[in-house]
């Protein structure tokens, strides 16, 4: 039987490793999109769906997976997620059509939701509160190391081996994490054992999210309006239903009664909505407008997540000593400045300008994310850690999904369902500037929620 110290080390290792895997496969595939487009003949909107499908599936499954973990054991759900993610990654690498690739990206996202929803809760349960900020900083740092390695290694692998190697490459990480979890993690952490699972609420939630995102993806088609209205109605009914269920999949009362938890969650949602699209847009910009290879584009893009990885543990440690609200709000403000600078990007923009702005964004995001996560996890009682963990992941993924949805809408309006070619480069640049304008406005709104959340 592993000792308490061995359990802590093992938990931190596999939590950080799995928090690396998801961002790595997301950011590395972003760099590979032009290569995927060339081989599988994908249009601009389909390229967006290659990224969005994973985020959408994760967002739909994340909250139910967290609840299932509370009932049947977080370790069990964590391990099943790792196994399914590994299998889905291999099958995605074997895809011979855009539809097939998107299909397995959906399974990849659903599996990642299983270990994302339970990993944070297990980490928080194993470590005492006085170590929480430091541990959260390491956890978030691993996310950014994944984002850092994704563009760099993804560019190299795509250029010299092919985009399929990106999916095959994450399989060993899944196998290693599964082995360590099986050998060193003791206990299931099933705090809600014996309770029932809210299947109806989970279905309503899934339908609402699917309708909203798919509706946004087909704008400006008239059917998009009907889908978005239907999705909003389903979301409203979901909230109404959850308030009346004895054991809901989402504790709506926690949002209603805990301002610190609610505002911190909204701030996270806004921050990810504003920033996730940056890597996607710049990856395409550097390869199409600047004519860079995937490897060179990856080297440029790595500047932002490297700064995130360096400063996230420092920001997390500071949030143990200083009120997280102050650190996180300063980070949100710095991020808004970086996004505003990108409004002026055009064909002649220098690479130094892009790297410098990415460094500003990376620093701002690092100063926001770890303290904000610490604030969320420290704002609830022990019995609600699973809900808080699921909320952290849900806000991140809903924000990422919203960010990509904005890009898909803008691309649909300005470019349509066409491949990106020199003939429409001017429209592509307009699309980029519109996306950065929306992101800048979102970040300014996020400053309000971050500052007025209240004290921990």
C-alpha positions as CSV (number, residue, x, y, z in Angstrom):
1,X,0.0,0.0,0.0
2,X,1.5,3.4,-1.0
3,X,2.3,5.9,1.8
4,X,0.5,9.2,2.1
5,X,3.5,11.0,0.6
6,X,3.6,8.5,-2.3
7,X,-0.1,9.0,-2.9
8,X,0.4,12.8,-3.0
9,X,3.3,12.5,-5.5
10,X,1.4,10.0,-7.6
11,X,-1.8,12.2,-7.6
12,X,0.1,15.3,-8.5
13,X,2.0,13.5,-11.3
14,X,-1.0,12.0,-13.1
15,X,-3.1,15.1,-12.5
16,X,-0.5,17.2,-14.2
17,X,0.2,14.7,-16.9
18,X,-3.5,14.4,-17.8
19,X,-3.8,18.2,-17.7
20,X,-1.0,18.3,-20.2
21,X,-2.5,15.8,-22.6
22,X,-5.7,17.7,-23.5
23,X,-4.1,21.1,-24.2
24,X,-1.3,19.3,-26.1
25,X,-3.7,17.6,-28.5
26,X,-5.7,20.8,-29.0
27,X,-2.8,23.1,-29.7
28,X,-0.8,20.7,-31.8
29,X,-3.8,20.0,-34.0
30,X,-4.3,23.7,-34.5
31,X,-0.9,23.9,-36.1
32,X,-1.7,20.8,-38.3
33,X,-5.0,22.2,-39.7
34,X,-3.5,23.3,-43.0
35,X,-2.0,19.9,-43.5
36,X,-5.3,18.2,-42.6
37,X,-7.1,20.5,-45.0
38,X,-4.7,19.6,-47.8
39,X,-5.0,15.8,-47.3
40,X,-8.7,15.5,-46.4
41,X,-10.0,18.5,-48.6
42,X,-11.6,20.3,-45.7
43,X,-13.2,23.8,-46.0
44,X,-12.7,26.6,-43.5
45,X,-15.8,25.7,-41.4
46,X,-14.9,22.0,-41.3
47,X,-11.4,23.0,-40.0
48,X,-13.1,24.9,-37.2
49,X,-15.2,21.8,-36.4
50,X,-12.1,19.7,-36.0
51,X,-11.2,21.8,-33.0
52,X,-14.7,22.6,-31.8
53,X,-16.0,19.0,-31.9
54,X,-13.6,17.9,-29.1
55,X,-14.5,21.0,-27.0
56,X,-18.2,20.5,-27.5
57,X,-18.2,16.8,-26.5
58,X,-16.1,17.6,-23.4
59,X,-18.5,20.4,-22.4
60,X,-21.5,18.1,-22.7
61,X,-20.0,15.2,-20.8
62,X,-18.0,17.1,-18.1
63,X,-20.7,17.8,-15.5
64,X,-22.4,14.4,-15.8
65,X,-19.0,12.7,-15.5
66,X,-18.2,14.6,-12.4
67,X,-21.5,13.6,-10.8
68,X,-21.0,10.0,-11.8
69,X,-17.5,10.1,-10.2
70,X,-19.1,11.4,-7.0
71,X,-21.5,8.5,-7.0
72,X,-19.5,5.6,-8.3
73,X,-15.9,6.6,-7.5
74,X,-13.7,9.4,-9.0
75,X,-10.8,7.0,-9.5
76,X,-12.9,4.6,-11.5
77,X,-14.2,7.4,-13.8
78,X,-10.7,8.8,-14.1
79,X,-9.2,5.5,-15.3
80,X,-12.0,4.8,-17.8
81,X,-11.5,8.2,-19.2
82,X,-7.8,7.6,-19.7
83,X,-8.5,4.2,-21.4
84,X,-11.1,5.6,-23.8
85,X,-9.0,8.7,-24.6
86,X,-6.1,6.5,-25.6
87,X,-8.3,4.4,-27.9
88,X,-10.0,7.4,-29.5
89,X,-6.7,9.1,-30.1
90,X,-5.3,6.1,-32.1
91,X,-8.6,5.8,-34.1
92,X,-8.5,9.5,-34.9
93,X,-5.0,9.1,-36.2
94,X,-6.3,6.4,-38.6
95,X,-9.1,8.6,-40.0
96,X,-9.3,8.8,-43.8
97,X,-12.0,11.6,-44.1
98,X,-12.9,14.8,-42.3
99,X,-16.2,13.3,-41.0
100,X,-14.3,10.3,-39.5
101,X,-11.8,12.5,-37.8
102,X,-14.5,14.8,-36.3
103,X,-16.3,11.6,-35.1
104,X,-13.3,10.3,-33.2
105,X,-12.5,13.8,-31.9
106,X,-16.0,13.7,-30.3
107,X,-15.0,10.5,-28.5
108,X,-11.7,12.0,-27.6
109,X,-13.5,14.9,-26.0
110,X,-15.9,12.8,-24.1
111,X,-13.1,10.7,-22.7
112,X,-11.1,13.7,-21.7
113,X,-14.1,15.1,-19.8
114,X,-14.1,12.0,-17.6
115,X,-10.5,12.5,-16.3
116,X,-10.8,16.3,-16.3
117,X,-13.9,16.3,-14.1
118,X,-12.4,13.9,-11.6
119,X,-8.7,14.8,-11.7
120,X,-9.1,18.2,-10.0
121,X,-11.4,16.8,-7.3
122,X,-9.0,14.0,-6.5
123,X,-6.1,16.4,-6.4
124,X,-8.0,18.8,-4.0
125,X,-9.1,15.8,-1.8
126,X,-5.5,14.4,-1.4
127,X,-3.7,17.7,-0.6
128,X,-4.4,19.8,2.5
129,X,-5.7,23.4,2.0
130,X,-2.4,25.1,2.9
131,X,-0.8,23.5,-0.2
132,X,-3.7,24.1,-2.5
133,X,-2.4,27.3,-4.2
134,X,1.0,25.7,-5.0
135,X,-0.5,22.5,-6.3
136,X,-3.0,24.5,-8.4
137,X,-0.2,26.5,-9.8
138,X,1.7,23.3,-10.9
139,X,-1.5,21.9,-12.3
140,X,-2.2,25.0,-14.4
141,X,1.5,25.1,-15.4
142,X,1.1,21.7,-16.9
143,X,-1.8,22.9,-18.9
144,X,0.4,25.6,-20.4
145,X,3.3,23.3,-20.9
146,X,0.9,21.2,-23.0
147,X,0.0,24.4,-24.9
148,X,3.7,25.2,-25.3
149,X,4.7,21.8,-26.5
150,X,1.7,21.4,-28.8
151,X,2.6,24.1,-31.4
152,X,6.4,23.3,-31.2
153,X,6.3,19.5,-31.3
154,X,3.2,19.5,-33.4
155,X,4.8,21.6,-36.0
156,X,7.9,19.3,-36.1
157,X,5.8,16.1,-36.2
158,X,3.4,17.4,-38.8
159,X,6.2,18.6,-41.1
160,X,8.4,15.6,-40.9
161,X,6.1,12.7,-40.0
162,X,2.6,13.9,-40.7
163,X,-0.4,15.1,-38.8
164,X,-1.5,11.6,-37.8
165,X,1.5,11.3,-35.5
166,X,0.0,13.9,-33.2
167,X,-2.8,11.5,-32.3
168,X,-0.6,8.4,-32.0
169,X,1.9,10.4,-29.9
170,X,-0.5,11.0,-26.9
171,X,-1.4,7.3,-26.5
172,X,1.7,6.5,-24.4
173,X,0.8,9.3,-22.0
174,X,-2.6,7.7,-21.5
175,X,-1.2,4.3,-20.9
176,X,1.4,5.6,-18.4
177,X,-1.3,7.6,-16.5
178,X,-3.6,4.6,-16.3
179,X,-0.8,2.4,-14.9
180,X,0.2,4.9,-12.2
181,X,-3.5,5.5,-11.2
182,X,-4.0,1.8,-10.8
183,X,-0.9,1.2,-8.7
184,X,-0.7,4.3,-6.5
185,X,-4.2,5.8,-6.0
186,X,-5.9,4.3,-3.0
187,X,-9.7,4.8,-2.6
188,X,-12.5,5.8,-4.9
189,X,-13.5,9.2,-3.3
190,X,-17.2,8.4,-3.8
191,X,-18.7,11.1,-1.5
192,X,-22.2,10.7,-2.9
193,X,-22.2,6.9,-3.0
194,X,-25.7,5.5,-3.1
195,X,-27.3,8.6,-4.5
196,X,-29.2,8.6,-7.8
197,X,-27.9,10.1,-11.1
198,X,-29.9,12.9,-12.7
199,X,-30.2,11.4,-16.2
200,X,-33.0,13.7,-17.4
201,X,-31.1,16.9,-16.3
202,X,-28.0,15.6,-18.1
203,X,-29.9,15.1,-21.3
204,X,-31.5,18.5,-21.2
205,X,-28.1,20.1,-20.6
206,X,-26.5,18.2,-23.5
207,X,-29.4,19.1,-25.9
208,X,-29.1,22.8,-24.9
209,X,-25.3,22.9,-25.5
210,X,-25.5,21.0,-28.8
211,X,-28.2,23.3,-30.1
212,X,-26.5,26.5,-29.2
213,X,-23.1,25.5,-30.6
214,X,-24.4,23.9,-33.8
215,X,-26.7,26.9,-34.3
216,X,-23.8,29.3,-34.0
217,X,-21.8,27.2,-36.5
218,X,-24.4,27.6,-39.3
219,X,-24.9,31.3,-39.0
220,X,-26.0,33.3,-41.0
221,X,-28.4,30.6,-42.2
222,X,-32.0,31.2,-40.9
223,X,-32.1,27.7,-39.3
224,X,-29.3,28.9,-37.0
225,X,-31.8,31.3,-35.3
226,X,-34.2,28.5,-34.6
227,X,-31.5,26.3,-33.2
228,X,-30.1,29.1,-30.9
229,X,-33.6,29.9,-29.6
230,X,-34.3,26.2,-29.0
231,X,-31.0,25.9,-27.2
232,X,-31.7,28.9,-24.9
233,X,-35.2,27.5,-24.1
234,X,-33.6,24.1,-23.3
235,X,-31.0,25.8,-21.1
236,X,-33.7,27.7,-19.2
237,X,-35.8,24.6,-18.8
238,X,-32.6,22.8,-17.5
239,X,-32.1,25.4,-14.8
240,X,-35.8,25.2,-13.8
241,X,-35.7,21.5,-13.7
242,X,-32.5,21.3,-11.7
243,X,-33.9,23.6,-9.0
244,X,-36.7,21.1,-8.4
245,X,-34.7,17.9,-8.5
246,X,-33.7,16.4,-5.1
247,X,-30.3,15.3,-6.4
248,X,-29.4,17.4,-9.4
249,X,-26.5,17.0,-11.8
250,X,-25.7,20.7,-11.2
251,X,-26.3,22.3,-7.8
252,X,-27.9,25.6,-9.1
253,X,-28.2,26.8,-5.5
254,X,-24.4,27.0,-5.2
255,X,-24.4,29.6,-7.9
256,X,-27.3,31.5,-6.4
257,X,-26.0,31.6,-2.8
258,X,-22.2,31.9,-3.3
259,X,-21.3,35.2,-5.1
260,X,-17.5,34.5,-4.9
261,X,-18.0,31.1,-6.6
262,X,-20.4,32.5,-9.2
263,X,-18.4,35.6,-10.2
264,X,-15.1,33.6,-10.2
265,X,-16.7,31.1,-12.5
266,X,-18.1,33.8,-14.8
267,X,-14.7,35.5,-14.9
268,X,-13.1,32.1,-16.0
269,X,-15.8,31.7,-18.7
270,X,-15.2,35.2,-20.1
271,X,-11.4,34.8,-20.0
272,X,-11.4,31.6,-22.0
273,X,-14.0,32.9,-24.4
274,X,-11.7,35.9,-25.1
275,X,-8.4,34.1,-25.4
276,X,-8.7,30.5,-26.7
277,X,-9.2,31.6,-30.3
278,X,-5.8,33.4,-30.4
279,X,-3.8,30.2,-31.2
280,X,-6.3,29.1,-33.8
281,X,-6.3,32.4,-35.7
282,X,-2.5,33.0,-35.5
283,X,-1.7,29.5,-36.6
284,X,-3.7,30.1,-39.8
285,X,-2.3,33.7,-40.1
286,X,1.4,32.6,-39.9
287,X,1.0,29.8,-42.4
288,X,-1.3,31.4,-44.9
289,X,-0.3,35.1,-44.8
290,X,3.3,34.8,-43.7
291,X,4.0,31.5,-45.6
292,X,5.5,29.7,-42.6
293,X,5.9,26.0,-42.3
294,X,4.0,24.3,-39.4
295,X,7.2,23.9,-37.5
296,X,8.2,27.6,-37.8
297,X,4.6,28.7,-36.9
298,X,4.8,26.4,-33.9
299,X,8.0,28.1,-32.7
300,X,6.4,31.5,-32.9
301,X,3.2,30.4,-31.1
302,X,5.1,28.7,-28.3
303,X,6.0,32.1,-26.8
304,X,2.7,32.6,-25.2
305,X,2.2,29.3,-23.4
306,X,5.9,29.2,-22.3
307,X,5.3,32.5,-20.4
308,X,2.1,30.9,-18.9
309,X,4.0,27.8,-17.8
310,X,6.7,29.9,-16.1
311,X,4.4,32.4,-14.2
312,X,1.4,30.2,-13.3
313,X,3.1,28.4,-10.3
314,X,4.3,31.8,-9.1
315,X,0.9,33.3,-9.4
316,X,-0.6,30.3,-7.7
317,X,1.8,30.6,-4.8
318,X,1.1,34.3,-4.5
319,X,-2.7,33.6,-4.2
320,X,-1.9,31.6,-1.0
321,X,-0.5,34.8,0.4
322,X,-2.4,37.7,-1.3
323,X,-6.1,37.9,-2.0
324,X,-6.6,36.0,-5.3
325,X,-9.1,38.6,-6.5
326,X,-6.4,41.3,-6.8
327,X,-4.0,39.1,-8.7
328,X,-6.6,37.6,-11.0
329,X,-8.1,41.0,-11.9
330,X,-4.6,42.4,-12.8
331,X,-4.1,39.4,-15.1
332,X,-7.5,40.0,-16.8
333,X,-6.5,43.6,-17.4
334,X,-3.1,42.7,-18.9
335,X,-4.8,40.1,-21.2
336,X,-7.3,42.8,-22.4
337,X,-4.3,45.0,-23.4
338,X,-2.7,42.2,-25.3
339,X,-5.9,41.4,-27.3
340,X,-6.3,45.1,-28.1
341,X,-2.8,45.3,-29.6
342,X,-3.7,42.4,-32.0
343,X,-6.5,44.6,-33.5
344,X,-3.8,46.2,-35.7
345,X,-2.5,43.0,-37.4
346,X,-2.2,43.0,-41.2
347,X,0.0,41.5,-44.0
348,X,3.0,43.6,-43.0
349,X,2.9,42.9,-39.2
350,X,6.4,41.9,-38.0
351,X,7.0,38.6,-36.2
352,X,8.6,40.5,-33.3
353,X,5.3,42.4,-32.9
354,X,3.4,39.1,-32.8
355,X,5.8,37.4,-30.3
356,X,5.9,40.5,-28.0
357,X,2.1,40.6,-27.9
358,X,1.9,36.9,-27.3
359,X,4.2,37.3,-24.3
360,X,1.9,40.0,-22.9
361,X,-1.1,37.7,-23.3
362,X,0.8,34.8,-21.7
363,X,1.7,36.8,-18.6
364,X,-1.8,38.2,-18.2
365,X,-3.4,34.8,-18.5
366,X,-0.9,33.2,-16.0
367,X,-1.7,35.9,-13.5
368,X,-5.4,35.3,-13.9
369,X,-5.8,31.5,-14.2
370,X,-4.1,30.0,-11.1
371,X,-5.4,32.6,-8.6
372,X,-8.9,32.3,-10.1
373,X,-8.9,28.6,-9.8
374,X,-7.7,28.8,-6.2
375,X,-10.5,31.2,-5.5
376,X,-13.1,28.8,-6.9
377,X,-11.9,25.7,-5.1
378,X,-11.4,27.6,-1.9
379,X,-14.9,29.1,-2.0
380,X,-16.9,25.9,-1.4
381,X,-17.2,23.3,1.4
382,X,-15.4,19.9,1.1
383,X,-18.6,18.1,0.0
384,X,-18.9,20.4,-3.0
385,X,-15.3,19.9,-4.3
386,X,-16.5,17.7,-7.1
387,X,-19.1,20.3,-8.2
388,X,-16.4,23.0,-8.1
389,X,-14.0,20.8,-10.0
390,X,-16.6,20.1,-12.7
391,X,-17.5,23.8,-12.8
392,X,-13.8,24.9,-13.4
393,X,-13.5,22.5,-16.3
394,X,-17.0,23.4,-17.7
395,X,-16.3,27.1,-17.6
396,X,-12.9,26.5,-19.3
397,X,-14.5,24.4,-22.1
398,X,-17.6,26.4,-22.6
399,X,-15.3,29.4,-22.9
400,X,-13.1,27.7,-25.4
401,X,-16.2,26.4,-27.3
402,X,-17.7,29.9,-27.4
403,X,-14.4,31.3,-28.6
404,X,-14.3,28.9,-31.5
405,X,-18.0,29.5,-32.2
406,X,-17.3,33.2,-32.6
407,X,-14.5,32.3,-35.1
408,X,-16.8,30.0,-37.0
409,X,-19.6,32.6,-37.2
410,X,-17.1,35.3,-38.4
411,X,-15.5,32.9,-41.0
412,X,-19.0,32.0,-42.2
413,X,-20.0,35.6,-42.7
414,X,-16.8,36.9,-44.4
415,X,-15.4,33.8,-46.1
416,X,-18.2,31.2,-46.3
417,X,-17.7,27.5,-46.8
418,X,-14.6,28.0,-48.9
419,X,-10.9,27.0,-48.5
420,X,-8.6,29.8,-47.4
421,X,-6.7,30.9,-50.6
422,X,-4.8,34.0,-51.7
423,X,-8.0,35.2,-53.4
424,X,-9.7,35.7,-50.0
425,X,-6.8,36.6,-47.8
426,X,-8.1,40.2,-47.4
427,X,-11.4,38.7,-46.1
428,X,-9.4,36.4,-43.8
429,X,-7.6,39.3,-42.3
430,X,-10.8,41.2,-41.7
431,X,-12.2,38.1,-40.0
432,X,-9.2,38.0,-37.7
433,X,-9.5,41.6,-36.7
434,X,-13.2,41.2,-36.0
435,X,-12.5,38.2,-33.7
436,X,-9.9,40.2,-31.8
437,X,-12.3,43.1,-31.4
438,X,-14.9,40.8,-29.8
439,X,-12.3,39.2,-27.6
440,X,-11.0,42.6,-26.3
441,X,-14.6,43.7,-25.4
442,X,-15.2,40.4,-23.5
443,X,-12.0,40.8,-21.5
444,X,-13.0,44.3,-20.4
445,X,-16.3,42.9,-19.2
446,X,-14.4,40.2,-17.4
447,X,-12.5,42.7,-15.3
448,X,-15.7,43.7,-13.6
449,X,-16.6,40.2,-12.6
450,X,-13.1,39.4,-11.4
451,X,-12.8,42.5,-9.2
452,X,-16.3,42.5,-7.7
453,X,-16.4,38.8,-6.8
454,X,-15.8,39.5,-3.1
455,X,-13.1,38.3,-0.7
456,X,-12.2,34.6,-0.1
